[in-house]
Amino acid sequence: MDAFDAGAGGLLKQPKSVWATAGASVVAFMGIGLVDPILPSIAQGLDATASQVSLLFTSYFLITAVAMLVTGFVSSRIGGKKTLLLGLAFVVLFAGLAGTSGSVGELVGFRAGWGLGNALFVSTALAVIVGAAAGGSAAAILLYESALGLGMACGPLLGALLGDASWRYPFFGTAFLMAVGFLCITVFLKEQPKPASKTSLLDPLKALGHGGLASAAVSAFFYNYTFFTVLAFTPFVLNMSPYRSGAVFFAWGVLLAVFSVIVAPRLQERFGSLKVLGGSLVLLAADVLVLGYGSHTAAVVCTILSGAFIGVNNTVYTELALGVSDAPRPVASAGYNFVRWFAAAAAPFFAPKIEEWTDVHIPFVVAAVTAVAGAAVVVVRRKALTNEAEEPEPQHATEDGVAAFAN
């Protein structure tokens, strides 16, 4: 909470360049959950199955994972502003093309290009905001975390509002908003200094040779499978109108933001990072089991409630991952995210396939098992993770945590 308190006073006193980047960041994070409420509508509109439509997440995050090896390489050579603009240009192009898709295959392909653009943008945005912000890094980090939470919450809401008329409109809306962000950053953001040393494509992979970072990445891989089973598969189980589904995932996003920014740091201060993470993962496992086997009302409640556990996990995981490694922060962040985003690509593909092979309950059983597996890795490898868990550096840990999630 120190960073939160310290940054609150200077949060609103920021230059236009910071607001331009933060505003574009909101839209970038909106893109993650944008398709949630309209997945059933897309399936109906393109005559596709749930497993085919879920590839929208798989292609997006598969490209995002691979792009983790590229973003540092690019930004360390062309600079922060050019990397942001390149990422925004990709999003504008491919989000617009996604709205014109005539088949689910085209839509999946355009979504992959969107993922590349989003990876380039969000992996650079925090460093740019911190470099351009007034009032110290605490205010900048708080602003970025707020943008992250607002985007995750509002993405499903925008998808519902525009998607109620047509599943194509949310894609066009995102392209328009990101084009506005492109213009604002072009006008208001000055070029940031390039890093002192250039990052190679293999540096993030070499960083995973550190036992603590590798442990955090593997545990986060299992957790992300659970996370994205909820995000990508649950809309089909709820089977609600875009408005109702959007409202559910808006409430989910609000809890995610509140627990990530406010609750998680307080829990860590009182109980320690490893205990908080292990407990939250076990509670998430129980939550998704009830989601899978309970009534429709219970499924709605548990979907929303999962946002609280996901918010806590996101904060703690990224702080552990970045704090435990001796590699430079951007490099460690890229290696960690390279591993965990593969699970975000796998879950949307396998969850509907598992339903086809078995029944609608089993994907949630698998998700519960992966959450427990993530907790088991934390317990077994607690010594490798103890450094950061027992001696956190609040300001730096928060900064790293946001960077890792963004990347």
Secondary structure, DSSP 4 states (H G I P E B T S, - for coil): -HHHHHHHTTSS---HHHHHHHHHHHHHHHHHHTTGGGHHHHHHHTT--HHHHTHHHHHHHHHHHHHHHHHHHHHHHH-HHHHHHHHHHHHHHHHHHHTT-SSHHHHHHHHHHHHHHHHHHHHHHHHHHHHH-SS-HHHHHHHHHHHHHHHHHHHHHHHHHHHTT-TTHHHHHHHHHHHHHHHHHHHHPPPPPPPSSPPPTTHHHHHTTSHHHHHHHHHHHHHHHHHHHHHHHHHHHH---HHHHHHHHHHHHHHHHHIIIIIHHHHHHHH-HHHHHHHHHHHHHHHHHHHHHS-HHHHHHHHHHHHHHHHHHHHHHHHHHHHH--S-HHHHHHHHHHHHHHHHHHHHHHHHHHHHHS-TTHHHHHHHHHHHHHHHHHHHTHHHHHHHHHS--HHHHHHHHHHHHH-
